[in-house]
Amino acid sequence: MDSVQVDAYLRRLGAEHPAEPTVEALRALHLRHLRTVPFENLSVHLGEEIVLEEKRLWDKVVSGGRGGFCYELNGLFGALLTALGYEVTLLAARVYGDGGRLGIPYDHMALLVRTADGGDRLADVGFGAHSHDPLAFAERGGQVDPGGTFEVVEAGPDPAGERGDLDVLRDGKPVYRVEPRPRVLDDFVSGAWWHSTSPRSHFLRSPVCSRLTEDGGRITLSGRRLTTTTAADGVREAHELKTDEEVFAAYRDHFGIRLDELPPVPPVPPVSRL
């Protein structure tokens, strides 16, 4: 990522160019990213190809004013941090699902970021509702964050895993399992393909667009349902958008996304009587 691309990316975030690759600068960039670049899966529903190449990701997120899911957002954020002088390692993770089952290999991407002054941090701007700040990677106690209390702990036995894997917990519940071994962007192509095509992928259930709000709450458009959550009291308000014009306006006004067409909303599957 050259200096022109870096400057444009920082303008997209509304962030200043950090003087040094410090922990404090990383925190500021991480928070700005969560507030300005939405987590979204619209490409999956619009038939757009997801290409895990730095230039294509920059074109989509920075030039195109879009968001993306984990591989796109963390992949591009990692490239920005590298250009700013941080030492960044891509990490594969598997997300905990129903019944405590772990997802597929390369289910998720997170970032291990080494700063100039504060050791290693686990950064993640591509998970949706998660920690607002990067987590101290070596800290094994609870880390209080506006998004909850997080812990990074040694993972339990897993026949499909390896020794040294780590679980990330939020408020005592496991979120995902991180493999602390370096990966490259191409390693995640199979995961992106699976999440874009598999009938088992939750990304195919509905188009989703979500970001952190300035007050620490969250705003999410799932299908045609717009939900806002306030940070102070956790109150959720949701309502259905009735017209296409309202949906177009919600994408534009709340997420800065201008679409030529709306992603189709898959029908809700019938409830089984078994």
C-alpha positions, 0 to 999 in steps of 0.5 A, spaced: 500 500 500 503 506 497 502 513 501 497 515 496 492 509 498 494 510 505 492 517 505 486 515 502 484 510 507 485 514 513 481 519 510 475 514 509 476 513 517 477 520 519 483 518 522 490 522 522 496 519 520 500 516 526 507 519 528 509 512 531 506 505 531 504 505 538 498 502 542 494 508 543 495 510 535 492 502 534 486 503 539 484 510 535 485 507 528 481 500 530 475 504 533 475 509 527 474 503 523 469 500 527 465 506 527 466 508 519 467 501 515 461 497 516 461 489 517 457 487 511 455 481 506 452 485 501 457 482 495 454 475 497 447 477 495 449 481 490 453 476 486 459 480 486 465 476 486 470 477 493 477 477 491 482 477 496 487 481 493 490 488 496 488 492 490 481 489 489 480 490 497 482 497 497 478 499 491 472 496 494 472 499 501 476 505 500 475 507 493 468 504 493 466 506 500 463 499 502 464 494 507 465 487 507 466 481 512 472 479 516 477 477 510 476 483 507 476 488 513 481 485 517 485 483 510 485 490 508 486 493 515 492 489 516 495 492 510 494 499 512 497 497 519 503 494 515 504 501 511 504 505 518 510 501 521 506 496 525 508 488 524 502 484 522 501 477 522 494 474 519 491 469 524 486 464 522 480 462 527 474 458 528 468 461 530 464 457 536 457 456 533 451 452 536 452 447 541 459 450 542 461 447 535 467 450 532 466 452 525 470 450 518 478 451 518 479 459 516 472 460 518 475 467 520 481 472 520 484 476 526 490 480 526 496 479 531 499 486 531 506 488 534 506 495 536 513 499 538 511 500 545 506 495 548 507 488 545 502 484 541 495 486 540 489 482 537 486 486 533 479 485 529 475 490 525 471 484 522 467 480 527 461 485 528 459 486 535 466 485 539 471 488 542 472 496 541 479 496 543 485 491 540 486 485 546 492 484 549 494 478 546 499 475 552 494 477 557 490 471 561 486 475 565 479 479 564 480 485 559 474 490 560 472 493 554 466 497 552 464 491 548 464 486 554 469 483 558 474 479 554 479 473 555 484 470 551 485 463 554 489 457 552 484 452 548 482 446 551 483 439 547 481 439 540 482 433 535 482 438 529 486 443 532 494 444 535 497 445 541 498 452 543 491 455 540 487 460 544 480 461 545 477 468 545 471 469 550 466 475 551 463 475 558 465 468 559 462 465 553 467 462 547 467 467 541 472 464 537 479 459 537 485 463 534 491 459 531 497 463 533 501 461 526 502 466 521 498 465 515 497 469 508 491 472 505 491 467 500 490 462 505 483 464 506 480 464 499 477 457 501 473 460 507 471 466 503 468 461 498 465 457 503 461 462 506 459 465 500 456 459 497 455 453 502 447 452 504 450 452 511 453 459 511 449 464 515 452 469 511 446 466 506 441 467 510 440 475 509 444 481 507 447 484 513 450 491 514 452 493 521 457 498 524 459 501 531 455 508 533 459 514 535 456 513 542 458 506 543 452 503 541 450 499 534 446 500 528 444 494 524 440 493 517 438 485 516 434 484 510 429 490 511 429 490 519 433 496 522 435 495 529 439 500 533 442 499 540 444 504 545 450 504 549 448 507 555 442 503 557 442 497 552 435 499 549 434 496 542 429 499 537 427 495 531 422 497 525 421 494 518 423 498 512 417 498 508 419 501 501 425 500 497 426 507 497 427 507 505 432 501 504 436 505 499 436 511 504 438 507 510 444 504 507 446 511 504 445 515 511 447 510 516 452 506 512 455 511 507 453 505 502 450 507 495 447 502 491 444 501 484 440 495 486 438 492 493 440 485 495 435 480 495 432 478 501 432 470 501 425 467 504 424 465 511 425 457 511 418 454 513 418 452 521 419 444 521 413 441 525 417 435 527 
